Amino acid sequence: MILLDLNLPKMDGREVLAHIKADNDLKMIPTVILSTSNSEADVLKSYQLRANCYLSKPVELAAFENLVKSINDFWLTKAQLPPHKQCEIEINH
Amino acid sequence: MHKEVLLVEDSPGDVRLTQEAFRDANKSIRLHVAADGVEAMAFLKREGAHAYAPRPDMILLDLNLPKMDGREVLAHIKADSVLKTIPTVILTTSEAETDIVKSYQLQANCYLTKPVQFDEFASLVKIINDFWLTRVKLPQQAVSGQE
């Protein structure tokens, strides 16, 4: 999985997200936006660009640790992620 | 604030379990049920008896459904400029890699396997509530499909 900030130097997170989701091999990797932005426009834009989910980054360290734990408990424990050999599996829609 | 969740599930037993588990986890959830894929699309497009259906904050979608299968429902949702931003979580008994890969290819937001035991199922519903309906920033309702 990918944890992606939105405001990045050189290439911004929205552009990274658009590239990931336009790439046949990469698009299956769950991409979670982790940003300090709470703006509805950023949230909506991220889902339009096919982010798998949007989380806002808390400023407090304890709250941040708690959020990372919940990402681990949900995405890395409960969710079924695409297998590593995904690129070799060919599925016709 | 109320959150609207659309559960697309054909098994009455699983529907009841989900309703009970959500009732325990979060009373402010309004759980709507569609028993097959055709009904799910009618709900989302506000057709027929669903003319006044709310836009769901998230969708829990089973894969194996009568009339229109969950993969097809997912493909329709993600091809629709208005509906595609609604987080759609696959909730199925299938653990097949092909189903997981296919669902992510069709842009499912997440894939979860439905446990058979009630306790585990209730705990999964609680986790869905704690993560998706509490932590995650969901797109605001009633937005147009503009890019």
gemmi code that builds the backbone of each chain (N, CA, C; Angstrom):
import gemmi

chains = {
    "A": [
        ("MET", (0.836, -1.188, 0.000), (0.000, 0.000, 0.000), (0.874, 1.242, 0.000)),
        ("ILE", (0.279, 2.343, -0.374), (1.014, 3.613, -0.448), (0.334, 4.634, 0.462)),
        ("LEU", (1.135, 5.315, 1.280), (0.635, 6.453, 2.057), (1.181, 7.694, 1.365)),
        ("LEU", (0.282, 8.541, 0.926), (0.690, 9.654, 0.062), (0.258, 11.010, 0.612)),
        ("ASP", (1.221, 11.898, 0.829), (0.921, 13.278, 1.217), (0.516, 14.039, -0.041)),
        ("LEU", (-0.219, 15.132, 0.119), (-0.639, 15.887, -1.072), (0.352, 16.971, -1.464)),
        ("ASN", (0.848, 17.685, -0.463), (1.728, 18.807, -0.778), (3.180, 18.373, -0.716)),
        ("LEU", (3.729, 18.150, -1.890), (5.082, 17.605, -2.005), (5.906, 18.471, -2.942)),
        ("PRO", (7.219, 18.496, -2.739), (8.059, 19.231, -3.681), (8.211, 18.453, -5.001)),
        ("LYS", (8.625, 19.141, -5.991), (8.911, 18.590, -7.335), (7.667, 18.071, -8.069)),
        ("MET", (7.024, 17.023, -7.536), (5.760, 16.592, -8.140), (4.758, 16.448, -7.010)),
        ("ASP", (3.666, 17.120, -7.137), (2.691, 17.199, -6.050), (1.895, 15.879, -5.934)),
        ("GLY", (1.360, 15.611, -4.742), (0.715, 14.327, -4.461), (-0.447, 14.009, -5.374)),
        ("ARG", (-1.178, 15.053, -5.797), (-2.331, 14.826, -6.695), (-1.835, 14.269, -8.042)),
        ("GLU", (-0.679, 14.783, -8.452), (-0.124, 14.329, -9.723), (0.416, 12.895, -9.588)),
        ("VAL", (1.057, 12.632, -8.440), (1.545, 11.263, -8.179), (0.357, 10.293, -8.216)),
        ("LEU", (-0.720, 10.679, -7.529), (-1.926, 9.842, -7.477), (-2.483, 9.600, -8.886)),
        ("ALA", (-2.566, 10.657, -9.673), (-3.077, 10.512, -11.040), (-2.203, 9.550, -11.844)),
        ("HIS", (-0.876, 9.647, -11.670), (0.034, 8.743, -12.378), (-0.166, 7.289, -11.927)),
        ("ILE", (-0.263, 7.092, -10.618), (-0.443, 5.728, -10.088), (-1.712, 5.105, -10.663)),
        ("LYS", (-2.811, 5.865, -10.607), (-4.101, 5.304, -10.993), (-4.299, 5.233, -12.512)),
        ("ALA", (-3.378, 5.832, -13.267), (-3.459, 5.716, -14.728), (-2.542, 4.607, -15.230)),
        ("ASP", (-1.778, 3.999, -14.322), (-0.812, 2.974, -14.714), (-1.401, 1.585, -14.432)),
        ("ASN", (-1.459, 0.753, -15.465), (-2.099, -0.557, -15.337), (-1.497, -1.448, -14.269)),
        ("ASP", (-0.187, -1.372, -14.079), (0.452, -2.216, -13.076), (0.326, -1.628, -11.676)),
        ("LEU", (0.300, -0.318, -11.593), (0.326, 0.332, -10.268), (-1.061, 0.609, -9.704)),
        ("LYS", (-2.057, 0.694, -10.577), (-3.348, 1.221, -10.122), (-4.035, 0.375, -9.038)),
        ("MET", (-3.637, -0.904, -8.948), (-4.271, -1.758, -7.939), (-3.730, -1.536, -6.536)),
        ("ILE", (-2.607, -0.856, -6.427), (-2.016, -0.659, -5.093), (-2.870, 0.347, -4.311)),
        ("PRO", (-3.429, -0.109, -3.182), (-4.246, 0.824, -2.402), (-3.423, 2.054, -2.018)),
        ("THR", (-3.954, 3.219, -2.353), (-3.245, 4.474, -2.134), (-4.081, 5.346, -1.199)),
        ("VAL", (-3.521, 5.552, -0.012), (-4.224, 6.266, 1.047), (-3.618, 7.657, 1.174)),
        ("ILE", (-4.453, 8.678, 1.021), (-3.968, 10.058, 1.175), (-3.860, 10.367, 2.671)),
        ("LEU", (-2.715, 10.895, 3.045), (-2.463, 11.264, 4.438), (-1.948, 12.692, 4.384)),
        ("SER", (-2.833, 13.617, 4.658), (-2.507, 15.028, 4.438), (-3.020, 15.886, 5.589)),
        ("THR", (-2.361, 17.016, 5.822), (-2.868, 17.933, 6.859), (-4.080, 18.706, 6.343)),
        ("SER", (-4.285, 18.671, 5.031), (-5.402, 19.426, 4.471), (-6.747, 18.816, 4.848)),
        ("ASN", (-7.639, 19.672, 5.341), (-8.998, 19.248, 5.652), (-9.975, 19.800, 4.629)),
        ("SER", (-9.439, 20.376, 3.570), (-10.317, 21.063, 2.621), (-11.172, 20.059, 1.849)),
        ("GLU", (-12.460, 20.377, 1.762), (-13.399, 19.495, 1.054), (-12.961, 19.327, -0.401)),
        ("ALA", (-12.384, 20.376, -0.973), (-11.948, 20.312, -2.367), (-10.842, 19.272, -2.526)),
        ("ASP", (-9.897, 19.234, -1.563), (-8.828, 18.234, -1.628), (-9.376, 16.818, -1.435)),
        ("VAL", (-10.338, 16.685, -0.527), (-10.935, 15.364, -0.275), (-11.625, 14.868, -1.547)),
        ("LEU", (-12.474, 15.719, -2.113), (-13.229, 15.332, -3.302), (-12.288, 15.032, -4.484)),
        ("LYS", (-11.328, 15.930, -4.686), (-10.389, 15.763, -5.795), (-9.645, 14.424, -5.667)),
        ("SER", (-9.249, 14.090, -4.436), (-8.512, 12.831, -4.224), (-9.375, 11.621, -4.585)),
        ("TYR", (-10.650, 11.635, -4.165), (-11.526, 10.512, -4.528), (-11.794, 10.491, -6.035)),
        ("GLN", (-11.876, 11.675, -6.642), (-12.063, 11.705, -8.100), (-10.858, 11.096, -8.806)),
        ("LEU", (-9.673, 11.314, -8.218), (-8.451, 10.753, -8.799), (-8.242, 9.297, -8.348)),
        ("ARG", (-9.266, 8.723, -7.715), (-9.303, 7.308, -7.320), (-8.425, 6.952, -6.129)),
        ("ALA", (-8.213, 7.903, -5.224), (-7.572, 7.536, -3.956), (-8.447, 6.481, -3.296)),
        ("ASN", (-7.836, 5.519, -2.629), (-8.646, 4.486, -1.968), (-9.269, 5.019, -0.687)),
        ("CYS", (-8.573, 5.932, -0.023), (-9.172, 6.573, 1.136), (-8.388, 7.810, 1.520)),
        ("TYR", (-9.008, 8.692, 2.284), (-8.408, 9.994, 2.620), (-8.405, 10.144, 4.128)),
        ("LEU", (-7.236, 10.397, 4.667), (-7.131, 10.593, 6.115), (-6.466, 11.936, 6.372)),
        ("SER", (-6.986, 12.663, 7.362), (-6.254, 13.898, 7.648), (-5.302, 13.682, 8.804)),
        ("LYS", (-4.123, 14.231, 8.595), (-2.991, 14.037, 9.492), (-3.175, 14.946, 10.710)),
        ("PRO", (-3.257, 14.362, 11.904), (-3.403, 15.242, 13.066), (-2.059, 15.896, 13.412)),
        ("VAL", (-2.110, 17.024, 14.085), (-0.887, 17.754, 14.429), (-0.233, 17.150, 15.676)),
        ("GLU", (-1.056, 16.743, 16.641), (-0.560, 16.172, 17.904), (0.099, 14.819, 17.662)),
        ("LEU", (1.249, 14.622, 18.324), (1.976, 13.361, 18.131), (1.136, 12.147, 18.558)),
        ("ALA", (0.497, 12.229, 19.726), (-0.274, 11.079, 20.221), (-1.389, 10.714, 19.236)),
        ("ALA", (-2.074, 11.739, 18.724), (-3.166, 11.498, 17.774), (-2.614, 10.923, 16.473)),
        ("PHE", (-1.421, 11.381, 16.102), (-0.796, 10.881, 14.876), (-0.433, 9.400, 15.027)),
        ("GLU", (0.157, 9.071, 16.186), (0.521, 7.664, 16.444), (-0.719, 6.772, 16.411)),
        ("ASN", (-1.779, 7.315, 16.992), (-3.036, 6.604, 17.029), (-3.589, 6.345, 15.619)),
        ("LEU", (-3.438, 7.338, 14.773), (-3.901, 7.200, 13.388), (-3.071, 6.145, 12.636)),
        ("VAL", (-1.757, 6.184, 12.850), (-0.893, 5.204, 12.187), (-1.282, 3.795, 12.659)),
        ("LYS", (-1.582, 3.667, 13.948), (-2.008, 2.373, 14.470), (-3.313, 1.929, 13.783)),
        ("SER", (-4.225, 2.859, 13.598), (-5.499, 2.468, 12.977), (-5.300, 2.097, 11.499)),
        ("ILE", (-4.325, 2.748, 10.848), (-4.017, 2.372, 9.452), (-3.467, 0.940, 9.433)),
        ("ASN", (-2.592, 0.659, 10.394), (-2.039, -0.697, 10.495), (-3.149, -1.711, 10.784)),
        ("ASP", (-3.992, -1.387, 11.773), (-5.054, -2.327, 12.173), (-6.048, -2.570, 11.043)),
        ("PHE", (-6.326, -1.517, 10.275), (-7.301, -1.718, 9.205), (-6.643, -2.219, 7.921)),
        ("TRP", (-5.802, -1.386, 7.329), (-5.285, -1.706, 5.995), (-4.317, -2.873, 5.998)),
        ("LEU", (-3.479, -2.946, 7.028), (-2.445, -3.981, 6.979), (-2.827, -5.236, 7.765)),
        ("THR", (-3.987, -5.225, 8.389), (-4.402, -6.399, 9.161), (-5.722, -6.957, 8.621)),
        ("LYS", (-6.730, -6.112, 8.486), (-8.058, -6.584, 8.087), (-8.263, -6.626, 6.569)),
        ("ALA", (-7.797, -5.583, 5.892), (-8.084, -5.507, 4.455), (-7.301, -6.569, 3.694)),
        ("GLN", (-7.900, -7.079, 2.637), (-7.191, -7.975, 1.722), (-6.529, -7.090, 0.685)),
        ("LEU", (-5.206, -7.145, 0.626), (-4.490, -6.327, -0.354), (-4.228, -7.170, -1.593)),
        ("PRO", (-4.074, -6.535, -2.744), (-3.778, -7.331, -3.937), (-2.446, -8.065, -3.754)),
        ("PRO", (-2.367, -9.313, -4.216), (-1.136, -10.084, -4.025), (0.014, -9.489, -4.829)),
        ("HIS", (1.247, -9.776, -4.400), (2.420, -9.211, -5.085), (2.519, -9.658, -6.524)),
        ("LYS", (2.048, -10.876, -6.777), (2.177, -11.377, -8.147), (1.036, -10.889, -9.036)),
        ("GLN", (0.288, -9.866, -8.547), (-0.878, -9.364, -9.267), (-0.635, -9.092, -10.747)),
        ("CYS", (0.587, -8.635, -11.059), (0.860, -8.244, -12.447), (0.851, -9.449, -13.377)),
        ("GLU", (1.105, -10.624, -12.788), (1.165, -11.821, -13.637), (-0.233, -12.391, -13.885)),
        ("ILE", (-1.177, -11.996, -13.055), (-2.520, -12.554, -13.225), (-3.264, -11.740, -14.253)),
        ("GLU", (-3.719, -12.431, -15.253), (-4.429, -11.697, -16.289), (-5.911, -11.979, -16.198)),
        ("ILE", (-6.663, -10.930, -16.092), (-8.098, -11.116, -15.984), (-8.790, -10.317, -17.066)),
        ("ASN", (-9.654, -11.000, -17.759), (-10.396, -10.279, -18.788), (-11.724, -9.839, -18.247)),
        ("HIS", (-11.994, -8.550, -18.414), (-13.246, -8.032, -17.899), (-14.368, -8.354, -18.885)),
    ],
    "B": [
        ("MET", (-23.720, 13.359, 13.578), (-24.329, 13.470, 12.263), (-24.567, 12.083, 11.656)),
        ("HIS", (-25.719, 11.935, 11.000), (-26.055, 10.636, 10.419), (-25.162, 10.313, 9.236)),
        ("LYS", (-24.842, 9.027, 9.126), (-24.108, 8.581, 7.936), (-24.996, 7.559, 7.237)),
        ("GLU", (-25.076, 7.688, 5.922), (-25.904, 6.778, 5.136), (-25.000, 5.706, 4.532)),
        ("VAL", (-25.349, 4.447, 4.803), (-24.553, 3.344, 4.259), (-25.474, 2.456, 3.425)),
        ("LEU", (-25.049, 2.135, 2.216), (-25.816, 1.189, 1.400), (-25.144, -0.173, 1.469)),
        ("LEU", (-25.886, -1.155, 1.970), (-25.405, -2.534, 2.010), (-26.042, -3.287, 0.847)),
        ("VAL", (-25.214, -3.856, -0.018), (-25.741, -4.640, -1.142), (-25.441, -6.097, -0.827)),
        ("GLU", (-26.477, -6.815, -0.441), (-26.291, -8.164, 0.110), (-27.571, -8.956, -0.113)),
        ("ASP", (-27.439, -10.159, -0.646), (-28.650, -10.944, -0.932), (-29.014, -11.925, 0.168)),
        ("SER", (-28.094, -12.207, 1.077), (-28.415, -13.176, 2.121), (-29.109, -12.480, 3.302)),
        ("PRO", (-30.404, -12.849, 3.552), (-31.138, -12.195, 4.642), (-30.422, -12.354, 5.991)),
        ("GLY", (-29.765, -13.507, 6.189), (-29.043, -13.740, 7.441), (-27.907, -12.739, 7.616)),
        ("ASP", (-27.139, -12.522, 6.541), (-26.024, -11.567, 6.606), (-26.515, -10.131, 6.765)),
        ("VAL", (-27.661, -9.851, 6.145), (-28.245, -8.502, 6.293), (-28.581, -8.263, 7.761)),
        ("ARG", (-29.226, -9.274, 8.374), (-29.600, -9.114, 9.792), (-28.382, -8.954, 10.685)),
        ("LEU", (-27.359, -9.770, 10.440), (-26.131, -9.673, 11.236), (-25.513, -8.282, 11.112)),
        ("THR", (-25.479, -7.771, 9.872), (-24.870, -6.449, 9.641), (-25.691, -5.371, 10.340)),
        ("GLN", (-27.027, -5.471, 10.218), (-27.881, -4.481, 10.890), (-27.642, -4.494, 12.392)),
        ("GLU", (-27.590, -5.710, 12.974), (-27.386, -5.801, 14.427), (-26.019, -5.271, 14.820)),
        ("ALA", (-25.003, -5.638, 14.036), (-23.646, -5.209, 14.374), (-23.509, -3.692, 14.261)),
        ("PHE", (-24.131, -3.075, 13.255), (-24.081, -1.607, 13.138), (-24.855, -0.946, 14.264)),
        ("ARG", (-25.976, -1.553, 14.644), (-26.760, -0.988, 15.741), (-25.912, -0.939, 17.006)),
        ("ASP", (-25.128, -1.972, 17.231), (-24.256, -1.988, 18.418), (-23.102, -1.009, 18.271)),
        ("ALA", (-22.570, -0.891, 17.048), (-21.349, -0.096, 16.854), (-21.637, 1.403, 16.802)),
        ("ASN", (-22.728, 1.790, 16.152), (-22.953, 3.220, 15.928), (-24.414, 3.470, 15.559)),
        ("LYS", (-25.136, 4.081, 16.482), (-26.580, 4.270, 16.281), (-26.899, 5.341, 15.245)),
        ("SER", (-25.904, 6.132, 14.886), (-26.207, 7.203, 13.926), (-26.064, 6.749, 12.469)),
        ("ILE", (-25.783, 5.461, 12.266), (-25.695, 4.943, 10.902), (-27.089, 4.604, 10.388)),
        ("ARG", (-27.390, 5.090, 9.192), (-28.636, 4.656, 8.541), (-28.256, 3.644, 7.480)),
        ("LEU", (-28.618, 2.399, 7.748), (-28.234, 1.312, 6.846), (-29.380, 1.021, 5.873)),
        ("HIS", (-29.101, 1.169, 4.599), (-30.080, 0.864, 3.553), (-29.644, -0.446, 2.910)),
        ("VAL", (-30.618, -1.258, 2.517), (-30.267, -2.564, 1.974), (-30.809, -2.732, 0.555)),
        ("ALA", (-29.949, -3.204, -0.339), (-30.388, -3.613, -1.675), (-30.043, -5.097, -1.792)),
        ("ALA", (-31.027, -5.907, -2.211), (-30.852, -7.356, -2.176), (-30.251, -7.936, -3.453)),
        ("ASP", (-30.089, -7.109, -4.461), (-29.431, -7.582, -5.686), (-28.812, -6.386, -6.402)),
        ("GLY", (-28.061, -6.666, -7.450), (-27.340, -5.605, -8.140), (-28.237, -4.600, -8.848)),
        ("VAL", (-29.354, -5.097, -9.387), (-30.269, -4.202, -10.104), (-30.877, -3.202, -9.124)),
        ("GLU", (-31.269, -3.717, -7.933), (-31.849, -2.824, -6.928), (-30.807, -1.810, -6.437)),
        ("ALA", (-29.564, -2.259, -6.303), (-28.495, -1.353, -5.856), (-28.352, -0.194, -6.841)),
        ("MET", (-28.349, -0.483, -8.139), (-28.195, 0.576, -9.137), (-29.428, 1.498, -9.152)),
        ("ALA", (-30.627, 0.910, -8.938), (-31.841, 1.732, -8.881), (-31.774, 2.681, -7.680)),
        ("PHE", (-31.269, 2.181, -6.548), (-31.113, 3.012, -5.343), (-30.142, 4.162, -5.636)),
        ("LEU", (-29.000, 3.815, -6.234), (-27.962, 4.828, -6.467), (-28.388, 5.858, -7.505)),
        ("LYS", (-29.183, 5.397, -8.460), (-29.632, 6.325, -9.506), (-31.003, 6.915, -9.202)),
        ("ARG", (-31.521, 6.582, -8.039), (-32.822, 7.109, -7.563), (-33.929, 6.849, -8.565)),
        ("GLU", (-34.040, 5.578, -8.932), (-35.078, 5.208, -9.900), (-36.218, 4.466, -9.205)),
        ("GLY", (-37.411, 4.560, -9.780), (-38.574, 3.823, -9.291), (-38.863, 4.109, -7.837)),
        ("ALA", (-38.967, 3.029, -7.039), (-39.296, 3.162, -5.619), (-38.209, 3.897, -4.842)),
        ("HIS", (-37.045, 4.084, -5.466), (-35.921, 4.715, -4.756), (-35.739, 6.185, -5.137)),
        ("ALA", (-36.819, 6.802, -5.642), (-36.728, 8.192, -6.123), (-36.179, 9.144, -5.056)),
        ("TYR", (-36.442, 8.854, -3.791), (-35.998, 9.764, -2.724), (-34.826, 9.187, -1.923)),
        ("ALA", (-34.141, 8.235, -2.490), (-33.025, 7.607, -1.771), (-31.906, 8.623, -1.544)),
        ("PRO", (-31.276, 8.578, -0.358), (-30.152, 9.485, -0.124), (-28.915, 8.991, -0.857)),
        ("ARG", (-27.952, 9.905, -1.067), (-26.674, 9.473, -1.630), (-25.900, 8.833, -0.479)),
        ("PRO", (-25.468, 7.564, -0.649), (-24.763, 6.924, 0.474), (-23.380, 7.548, 0.707)),
        ("ASP", (-22.959, 7.586, 1.975), (-21.596, 8.027, 2.303), (-20.607, 6.933, 1.966)),
        ("MET", (-21.076, 5.685, 2.040), (-20.235, 4.574, 1.594), (-21.110, 3.402, 1.207)),
        ("ILE", (-20.512, 2.483, 0.433), (-21.248, 1.308, -0.040), (-20.495, 0.064, 0.408)),
        ("LEU", (-21.231, -0.878, 0.976), (-20.660, -2.197, 1.293), (-21.246, -3.158, 0.268)),
        ("LEU", (-20.392, -3.753, -0.536), (-20.871, -4.504, -1.711), (-20.403, -5.956, -1.692)),
        ("ASP", (-21.372, -6.859, -1.720), (-21.067, -8.280, -1.857), (-20.750, -8.555, -3.337)),
        ("LEU", (-20.004, -9.603, -3.623), (-19.662, -9.879, -5.025), (-20.682, -10.775, -5.708)),
        ("ASN", (-21.131, -11.785, -5.000), (-22.028, -12.743, -5.633), (-23.481, -12.387, -5.330)),
        ("LEU", (-24.112, -11.809, -6.335), (-25.470, -11.295, -6.158), (-26.349, -11.751, -7.310)),
        ("PRO", (-27.655, -11.913, -7.048), (-28.552, -12.246, -8.161), (-28.794, -11.036, -9.074)),
        ("LYS", (-29.320, -11.301, -10.225), (-29.696, -10.290, -11.245), (-28.506, -9.544, -11.848)),
        ("MET", (-27.763, -8.785, -11.021), (-26.545, -8.152, -11.530), (-25.480, -8.367, -10.467)),
        ("ASP", (-24.388, -8.953, -10.894), (-23.372, -9.377, -9.951), (-22.555, -8.187, -9.421)),
        ("GLY", (-21.935, -8.348, -8.253), (-21.266, -7.233, -7.588), (-20.147, -6.606, -8.402)),
        ("ARG", (-19.468, -7.426, -9.212), (-18.379, -6.885, -10.052), (-18.945, -5.891, -11.066)),
        ("GLU", (-20.132, -6.257, -11.589), (-20.769, -5.390, -12.574), (-21.289, -4.100, -11.914)),
        ("VAL", (-21.848, -4.249, -10.701), (-22.303, -3.069, -9.953), (-21.113, -2.137, -9.712)),
        ("LEU", (-19.986, -2.723, -9.281), (-18.776, -1.944, -9.012), (-18.322, -1.210, -10.278)),
        ("ALA", (-18.316, -1.919, -11.404), (-17.893, -1.300, -12.662), (-18.821, -0.126, -13.019)),
        ("HIS", (-20.129, -0.300, -12.804), (-21.078, 0.786, -13.092), (-20.821, 1.991, -12.188)),
        ("ILE", (-20.630, 1.728, -10.893), (-20.407, 2.828, -9.937), (-19.165, 3.616, -10.342)),
        ("LYS", (-18.077, 2.894, -10.630), (-16.810, 3.574, -10.885), (-16.721, 4.181, -12.282)),
        ("ALA", (-17.686, 3.847, -13.150), (-17.709, 4.466, -14.481), (-18.644, 5.675, -14.493)),
        ("ASP", (-19.332, 5.907, -13.390), (-20.315, 6.996, -13.331), (-19.669, 8.213, -12.659)),
        ("SER", (-19.671, 9.339, -13.359), (-18.917, 10.496, -12.841), (-19.481, 11.016, -11.524)),
        ("VAL", (-20.760, 10.784, -11.268), (-21.362, 11.272, -10.024), (-21.158, 10.260, -8.880)),
        ("LEU", (-21.254, 8.986, -9.217), (-21.205, 7.952, -8.174), (-19.783, 7.522, -7.810)),
        ("LYS", (-18.835, 7.730, -8.716), (-17.520, 7.100, -8.539), (-16.753, 7.531, -7.299)),
        ("THR", (-17.114, 8.697, -6.739), (-16.370, 9.135, -5.548), (-16.892, 8.481, -4.259)),
        ("ILE", (-17.985, 7.748, -4.338), (-18.501, 7.091, -3.125), (-17.604, 5.890, -2.790)),
        ("PRO", (-16.965, 5.915, -1.606), (-16.123, 4.774, -1.243), (-16.917, 3.470, -1.269)),
        ("THR", (-16.399, 2.512, -2.018), (-17.093, 1.238, -2.202), (-16.193, 0.120, -1.697)),
        ("VAL", (-16.651, -0.502, -0.624), (-15.862, -1.528, 0.046), (-16.476, -2.892, -0.260)),
        ("ILE", (-15.673, -3.788, -0.811), (-16.158, -5.144, -1.099), (-16.171, -5.942, 0.206)),
        ("LEU", (-17.309, -6.592, 0.456), (-17.467, -7.399, 1.669), (-18.033, -8.738, 1.210)),
        ("THR", (-17.142, -9.721, 1.132), (-17.544, -10.990, 0.521), (-16.895, -12.160, 1.248)),
        ("THR", (-17.468, -13.345, 1.068), (-16.841, -14.528, 1.665), (-15.659, -15.006, 0.816)),
        ("SER", (-15.572, -14.528, -0.429), (-14.516, -15.015, -1.318), (-13.132, -14.533, -0.892)),
        ("GLU", (-12.204, -15.484, -0.832), (-10.812, -15.136, -0.549), (-9.964, -15.357, -1.795)),
        ("ALA", (-10.622, -15.610, -2.925), (-9.898, -15.916, -4.162), (-9.086, -14.713, -4.631)),
        ("GLU", (-7.827, -14.964, -4.959), (-6.957, -13.881, -5.426), (-7.519, -13.197, -6.656)),
        ("THR", (-8.146, -13.984, -7.526), (-8.689, -13.376, -8.749), (-9.796, -12.366, -8.401)),
        ("ASP", (-10.590, -12.677, -7.379), (-11.638, -11.726, -6.971), (-11.022, -10.467, -6.367)),
        ("ILE", (-9.956, -10.638, -5.569), (-9.295, -9.486, -4.943), (-8.694, -8.591, -6.027)),
        ("VAL", (-7.930, -9.208, -6.937), (-7.277, -8.443, -8.005), (-8.312, -7.747, -8.883)),
        ("LYS", (-9.320, -8.516, -9.296), (-10.368, -7.970, -10.162), (-11.060, -6.773, -9.497)),
        ("SER", (-11.345, -6.894, -8.193), (-12.026, -5.800, -7.486), (-11.169, -4.541, -7.448)),
        ("TYR", (-9.864, -4.701, -7.156), (-8.998, -3.509, -7.151), (-8.831, -2.956, -8.566)),
        ("GLN", (-8.829, -3.836, -9.557), (-8.756, -3.350, -10.945), (-9.986, -2.515, -11.287)),
        ("LEU", (-11.129, -2.936, -10.739), (-12.375, -2.204, -10.997), (-12.519, -1.017, -10.046)),
        ("GLN", (-11.427, -0.704, -9.336), (-11.364, 0.474, -8.454), (-12.185, 0.384, -7.179)),
        ("ALA", (-12.355, -0.840, -6.660), (-12.923, -0.950, -5.316), (-12.008, -0.162, -4.388)),
        ("ASN", (-12.589, 0.519, -3.385), (-11.730, 1.271, -2.464), (-11.025, 0.345, -1.490)),
        ("CYS", (-11.636, -0.813, -1.245), (-11.027, -1.742, -0.299), (-11.738, -3.087, -0.396)),
        ("TYR", (-11.061, -4.143, 0.018), (-11.620, -5.499, -0.088), (-11.538, -6.164, 1.283)),
        ("LEU", (-12.666, -6.593, 1.784), (-12.688, -7.259, 3.090), (-13.349, -8.629, 2.961)),
        ("THR", (-12.814, -9.592, 3.692), (-13.410, -10.922, 3.679), (-14.359, -11.049, 4.868)),
        ("LYS", (-15.539, -11.544, 4.554), (-16.586, -11.689, 5.558), (-16.311, -12.920, 6.418)),
        ("PRO", (-16.138, -12.762, 7.707), (-15.923, -13.953, 8.539), (-17.239, -14.711, 8.739)),
        ("VAL", (-17.117, -15.996, 9.000), (-18.325, -16.819, 9.150), (-18.910, -16.687, 10.558)),
        ("GLN", (-18.010, -16.632, 11.538), (-18.454, -16.547, 12.938), (-19.079, -15.185, 13.248)),
        ("PHE", (-20.189, -15.199, 14.026), (-20.856, -13.938, 14.330), (-19.953, -12.950, 15.068)),
        ("ASP", (-19.215, -13.428, 16.075), (-18.358, -12.526, 16.876), (-17.365, -11.805, 15.983)),
        ("GLU", (-16.745, -12.579, 15.089), (-15.749, -11.985, 14.191), (-16.409, -11.027, 13.203)),
        ("PHE", (-17.596, -11.394, 12.786), (-18.325, -10.536, 11.853), (-18.675, -9.214, 12.534)),
        ("ALA", (-19.175, -9.299, 13.786), (-19.523, -8.086, 14.536), (-18.283, -7.230, 14.741)),
        ("SER", (-17.151, -7.875, 15.001), (-15.927, -7.108, 15.220), (-15.469, -6.435, 13.921)),
        ("LEU", (-15.681, -7.100, 12.780), (-15.324, -6.475, 11.501), (-16.211, -5.249, 11.228)),
        ("VAL", (-17.497, -5.377, 11.520), (-18.403, -4.241, 11.318), (-17.976, -3.076, 12.212)),
        ("LYS", (-17.555, -3.373, 13.435), (-17.085, -2.326, 14.345), (-15.841, -1.646, 13.758)),
        ("ILE", (-14.953, -2.448, 13.199), (-13.737, -1.891, 12.590), (-14.083, -1.021, 11.371)),
        ("ILE", (-15.049, -1.476, 10.563), (-15.490, -0.664, 9.415), (-16.031, 0.674, 9.920)),
        ("ASN", (-16.829, 0.600, 10.996), (-17.364, 1.838, 11.569), (-16.248, 2.730, 12.115)),
        ("ASP", (-15.345, 2.150, 12.884), (-14.274, 2.948, 13.509), (-13.344, 3.548, 12.467)),
        ("PHE", (-13.071, 2.784, 11.395), (-12.137, 3.290, 10.404), (-12.856, 4.127, 9.339)),
        ("TRP", (-13.709, 3.515, 8.557), (-14.313, 4.201, 7.406), (-15.299, 5.288, 7.799)),
        ("LEU", (-16.085, 5.032, 8.850), (-17.148, 6.003, 9.150), (-16.750, 6.971, 10.254)),
        ("THR", (-15.542, 6.815, 10.795), (-15.105, 7.704, 11.868), (-13.805, 8.402, 11.502)),
        ("ARG", (-12.797, 7.636, 11.115), (-11.468, 8.174, 10.815), (-11.361, 8.825, 9.446)),
        ("VAL", (-11.872, 8.098, 8.469), (-11.662, 8.499, 7.076), (-12.466, 9.759, 6.750)),
        ("LYS", (-11.853, 10.662, 5.986), (-12.600, 11.810, 5.465), (-13.325, 11.333, 4.217)),
        ("LEU", (-14.640, 11.363, 4.281), (-15.441, 10.926, 3.132), (-15.763, 12.140, 2.271)),
        ("PRO", (-15.954, 11.936, 0.969), (-16.300, 13.097, 0.147), (-17.661, 13.632, 0.576)),
        ("GLN", (-17.808, 14.944, 0.503), (-19.065, 15.556, 0.910), (-20.199, 15.132, 0.012)),
        ("GLN", (-21.394, 15.048, 0.613), (-22.570, 14.618, -0.151), (-22.999, 15.666, -1.153)),
        ("ALA", (-23.834, 15.240, -2.065), (-24.517, 16.131, -3.000), (-23.564, 16.969, -3.843)),
        ("VAL", (-22.441, 16.360, -4.192), (-21.532, 17.081, -5.077), (-21.847, 16.684, -6.509)),
        ("SER", (-21.539, 17.545, -7.414), (-21.746, 17.203, -8.805), (-20.545, 16.403, -9.290)),
        ("GLY", (-20.627, 15.928, -10.489), (-19.569, 15.054, -10.991), (-18.398, 15.794, -11.619)),
        ("GLN", (-18.256, 17.074, -11.269), (-17.175, 17.821, -11.951), (-15.793, 17.299, -11.574)),
        ("GLU", (-14.898, 17.367, -12.518), (-13.512, 16.951, -12.275), (-12.723, 18.134, -11.774)),
    ],
}
model = gemmi.Model(1)
for chain_id, residues in chains.items():
    chain = gemmi.Chain(chain_id)
    for i, (resn, *xyz) in enumerate(residues, 1):
        res = gemmi.Residue()
        res.name, res.seqid = resn, gemmi.SeqId(i, " ")
        for name, pos in zip(("N", "CA", "C"), xyz):
            atom = gemmi.Atom()
            atom.name, atom.element = name, gemmi.Element(name[0])
            atom.pos, atom.b_iso = gemmi.Position(*pos), 0.0
            res.add_atom(atom)
        chain.add_residue(res)
    model.add_chain(chain)
structure = gemmi.Structure()
structure.add_model(model)
structure.setup_entities()
